Amino acid sequence: MRRVAVTGIGLISPLGNSRGEALANATAGRSAIRRMETPWSGGLTAPLAACVRFQGEEHFPPPRLRMLDRVSQIAVVAAQQAIGQARLDLPAADRGRVGVFVGTGMGGALTMDEGYLSLYRDGCERMKPFSVLMGMTNAPAAWIGIEYDLSGPNLTYSTACSSSAVAIGEAWARLRRGEIDIALTGGSEAPLSYGAMKAWEALRTLASEDRNDPSASCKPFSADRSGLVLGEGAAMLVLEDWERAVARGAAIHGEILGYGLSTDASHITRPTVAGQAAAMRAALSSGNIAAQEIDSINAHGTGTQANDSVETAAIKEVFGERAYRIPVSATKAIHGHLLGASGALELVLALLALQQDVLLPTMHLEVPAADCDLDYVPNRARRGTGARTVMSSSFAFGGTNAVLIASAARA
């Protein structure tokens, strides 16, 4: 089995659109969650979201922009960053050995929402000519492949909130088996439409607004947590056969070590300890990694009552008494829940932090819940611990659990 290196990272995130800016904000615990200011936000019970600063007009000419939903725009730009950092120069003969693996939960949600509003509310008889192409779930992956003429496997994974973790894991597996030499992988999500947010509101999973500070409304593992806050963004990685990366003199930023997948198969929304623990154990087994080798955990940590309690119990199930000595970070507190893109963004942030020997904080955690009693790195980043490996978990409605294990190359 081949080793898999991380040679490129790109992101468009609520915490910033560059690696340095995003890491600085994550380390400082600066929250990107805000009250929304849109014509329709007044119709929401708690108009909170974590938005990105991004204008498609700055990146694409008008004819192309008319074919790109926001989810594809940010995916392509994040991919451009990742390929630029990796300094890839691919001869035409090599492009069939490059795969694209992208996760998204909702695809072109903005296009479809706007189209249905114009059709049903405004009485327009026609939707935009490119509505199907903009709204289809595989559009981000397709456009990335087109951008770089990549003719290897081009796959989209839509497993709700674990989508991009699954995409990265499946890319790793193909690289490891030697089916491809390079993968461009990650996730993208742009779900901040009125229809989508009202649907999440109806599910009663969204956080109530903090009366003192709206930016502190998402509180993973806290006794007073009330739910998640939706966000948007994209994160992409270039994964590469280790020997190939070394041979071409590429800078290696980390290594993917393991990937585990499981399904709760019990309830469409309610997580299980057994399912999450199974994915963690599968990730350890896939890379022949001992539990003692895990230095830190990036938690799914949504801030919902059920998830945080179940995830804490699953960590204890897998690590036993050592669970209390493993630092656990939950960054959704400051960048929101990017749904299908969350796993990719959180893995990227964890790797960037480990490069600097930093463990990211779980913000807004003053009083932990009684059954959430691990070391969640509350409210302040931790430096100089020597941590090198991270287990990053993504759990989803529908019960698909995906866990990645990675190590960072120290700067």
N, C-alpha and C positions, 0 to 999 in steps of 0.2 A: 504494500500500500504506500502511496506517495504522500509526502508532507505537503501542506497547503499554506502558502504565505499570503498575508495581506500586503499588497504593494500600492494600493491607492484607496483614498477615502474622499468622499464628497458629500455635502449635505446642504439642504435648504431647510432651516428649522426655525421654530419659534425663538430659540435661544441665539440665533444668528446664522448667517449664510456663509460662514467660513469656519474651518476647524478651530482656529484660534479664538474667535469670538464666542463660539458655542461653548468651548471648554471653559473659557474664563467666566462666562455667566453661570455655567453649571457648577463650577467650583465655588463661586461666590454665593450660590443659592439664590440668584436673582430670578424671580418668577416672571414668565412671559404671559401669564394668565391675566386677562383684562376683561372689563365689560365691553361687549360688542357695541359698535356704533354703526348700525346699518338701518335702512328704512323699516326693516321688519323685526329688529331685535326687541322692540317693545312688546311683541307678542309672545316672548319667552318668559317663563317663570323666573329663570335665573340666566340672564343673557351673558354668559361667560364663555370665553374661548381663548385658545392660544394660537394666534395667527402668525403667519410669516410676512416679512417685508419683502414683497416680490411683485414686480410688474413685468408681465410677459412681453410687453412692447420693447423692453430694454434688451431682450435676448433673441427675439424672432421677428422676421419681416412680416408685414401684414398678411400676405397670402398664406403663409404657413401657420400663422397664429390663428387664422380662422378655422384651422383643422385640429387645433390642440385644446383639449380641456385643460384646466389648471393642473389636474393630476399628472398629465403628461408633460406639461411645461416644466414643472419643478423636478420631475424625474429625469428629464433629459439634461437639465442644467446640473443637477447633482452628479449625473453620470459623466458629464464633461469635466467636472472638477476631479472626479476620481481617476479618470483616464489621464488627465493632465498631470496629476501628482505621480501616477505610476510611470509616466513618460513612455507610454506604449507607442511604438511605431510598427504597425502590423502590415507586413507584405500581404498582398492579395491571397497568396497561397496559404497563409496561416489563418485566415479569417474563418474558415470552416472548423477550426479547432477552438473557437471562442464561443462560449455560451452566454445567453442572457437569461437571468432567473429573477423575476420580480414578483413581489407580493403586494396586493392591494385588496382591501375588503370591499370597497364600494365603487372603484373605478371612476368613471366620469360622472359623478353624482351631480355636480353643478350644471352640466349640460342637460341632463335629463330633467332635473328639477325646473330649470328655466323653460325648457321645452314644454313640459306638461302645464306649467302655469300659463304660458301663452296660448296653449291649445284649449284648456278647459276654463280658465278664468277670463282670459282676454278675448276669446272667440276667434283667434287666428286659425286659419284653415291649414296652414303649413308650418312645420317645424323647420329648423335650420337644415339645409341640405346635407351637412356632414354630421348630423346628430348621432346616427348609429356609430360612425367611426370615432367620434369624440367620446361617446359614452361607454363603448365596449370595454370590458375589464382588462383585456390584454393590450389596450392601446399604448400604455407607457412602455411596456417591453418591446412592442413592435416598433415604436418610434426610436427607441435606443438602438435597436438592431439596424434600422434604416440609416440612422445618423452615421454609423461607422461601418456599414456594409458587412455586418457580422452574420455569417451564414450557418453558424453552428446551431445547436438547439436553442430555441427561444420559447420559454415557458413562463406562464403566469400562475401564481398560486393564490387562491382566495379562500382562506380558512379563518375569516374574521380577524380577530386581534392577534393571531399568531402567524399571519400570512407571510410577512417578510422574514421572520425567523425560519419558517419552513423553506422559503426560497433560498436563503443562505445555506441552510443545512443540506438541501438537495444539490445545490451547486458544489458544496464541499464534497459530497459523496461521489459525484461524477468525476470531479478532479482527482480525488483519491484513488479511484479505480482506473484512472488513465483514459477515460472516455473523451476528455477535453484537456486543453493545456491552460486555458484562462477562462475565468467567469466574471462577468459584470453582474453583480447581484445586490439586492436590497429591497427597498419598498418605497411606495409613494401613496399619499392619501390627501384628498382635498374635500372633506365632507361637510364643510361649514355652509350648508344651504338651509333655508328656512324649513323645508320639508324634512330633511334629514334630522335637524336638531329637534323638531317637534316630535319626530318618531322616537328619538332617544329620550326625550322628556316624558313621553307617554309610558316608556318602559320603567320609569322611576329609578334610573341609575345615575342621573346627573346630580352633581353637587349643589347644595344650597349655597347662596352667596354669603361669604363671611361678612358680618356687619361692620367690622372694623377695617378690613383690608380685603377687597375682592380678589387680589392676587394670591391670597393665602387660602382660597376656598377648597383646594384639593389637599387632603391630609392623610396620606397613606399611613396605616397602622395606628392612627390616633384614636383615642376613645371617642372623640367627637367627629369622626369622619362621617361624611354624608354622601359621598359618591365621587364620580369622575368628572373631569372637564375635558371636552373635546378639543383636539388640536389638529393642525394640518402640517404637512412637510414631507420631505423625502430624504433618504440617506442611501448611498450606494458605496459598494466596496469593489475593488478589483482583487479577485483571488487568483492565485497563480501557482502552478507547480513550483515547489521550492527550488529544485535544482535549476529549472529554467530561469527563475528570478535571479538566483545567484550568478548564473552564467552570463546574464546580460548586465550585471552590475546594478540591479534594481535596489532601491532602499526598501527594506522589509520592516513594516510597522507592527507586525504581529503574526500570529499563527492560529488558525482554527484547529482545535484539537479534538473536538467531539460534538456529536449531534444526537439528540434523542427525541423520539416522537411517540406519543401515545394518544389514546382517545378515552375519555371518561365513559362514553356509551351509557349514560344514565339519565341525563337531563339536559335540555337544550340550553339552559342558562345557569344552572347550579353546578359549580365545580366540585371535584372530589379530591380528597387527600390521596387516595390510591392512584388516581390517574396522573396527578402532578408528580407524585413520587416516582411513578413508573418512568416518566419522561426523563427525570433527573438521573435515575439509575441507568437508563438506556444511553444517555449522553456519556456518562462515565465509562460504561462498558465499550461503547463504540471506539473510544480512543485508548482503551486499556489504561484508564486513569483511576488512581486510588482516590477515595473521598478525601484523604488527608492532603492531597495535592491542590485542593481548591482553596484559594486564599481569600476570595471575596465572592459575593453574590449580587447580581443585578436582579432585583425582584420585579415581577410583573406589577405589583403594588399599585392597584388602580385607585384605592381610596374607597372602594365599596365595602360594605359590611362583610358579605360572604367571601369575597376573594381574599382579602387580607388575612382573615382568620384561617382559611383553608390553606393558603400558601405558607403561612407560618408553621402550621402543623405538618405540612409536607416536607419542609426543610428539616424539621426535627425527626421526621420518620426516616429520612435518608442519612442524616449526619449524626443522629443520636446526641449525646452530651456535647459533642464538638460543635453542634449548631449554635450554641450560646457564645462561641468564641470566633465565629465567622462574621465579619462585617457585611451587613446587608443594606444596599442603597436602593432607593425608589425615586427615580428622577421625574416621574409623571407629575409629582407635586409642583414642578415649575415649568415643564414644557407641555403638560396636558397629555391626553391619550390620543395618539395619532392612529388609533385603530390598526389597520394592517401594516402601517409603516413603523409602529412603535418598536418592534423587535430590532429592526435595523438601526434606528436612531440610538436606542439604548446601548446596543453593542458597540457602536461607534464611539459614543461618549465614554463608555467604560474603558475601551482600548486607549483612547486619547488620554484619559486620566491616569491609567496605569503606566503609560509611557513617562509621565511626569511624577510617578510615585505618589499619586493622590487617590484617595477614596472619596467619591462624591457623596454629599450629604443628602439625607431625607429631610426635606424642609417641612416646617409647620407642624412638627411633632413635639408637642409640649408634654402631653400626658398620654402615654401609650395605652391601648386597650388592654384589658386584663389578660386576654389570650394571645396578645401580640407582645411577646416578652423577649425578643432577640435583640441583638445589637444592630440597630438600624442607622447608625452613624447620624444621630439627630442634629440637624440644624447647622452643622459646621463640618467642612471638609476635613479629612484626616490626612496628614502628610507623613512621609518617611516611614511607612510601615513595612516596606519591602515587598508588598503584594505583587505578584506577577500574573496570576491566573484569575479568571472570572467565569462563573457560571451565570449565564443570562437566560432568564425564563420568560416565555410568552404563552399565556393561556387564553382560550377563546370561547365565546359562545359557540355552541355546537360541540364543545368538548375536545377540540384538537389542541393538544399540549405540545409545545416545541421548546427544547432546551439546547442552547449552544454553549460550548466551553472554548475559551480562547486564552491566549497569553499575549502579552504586549512586549515588543522590543523596547528596551529602556533607552531614552534619549541620551 
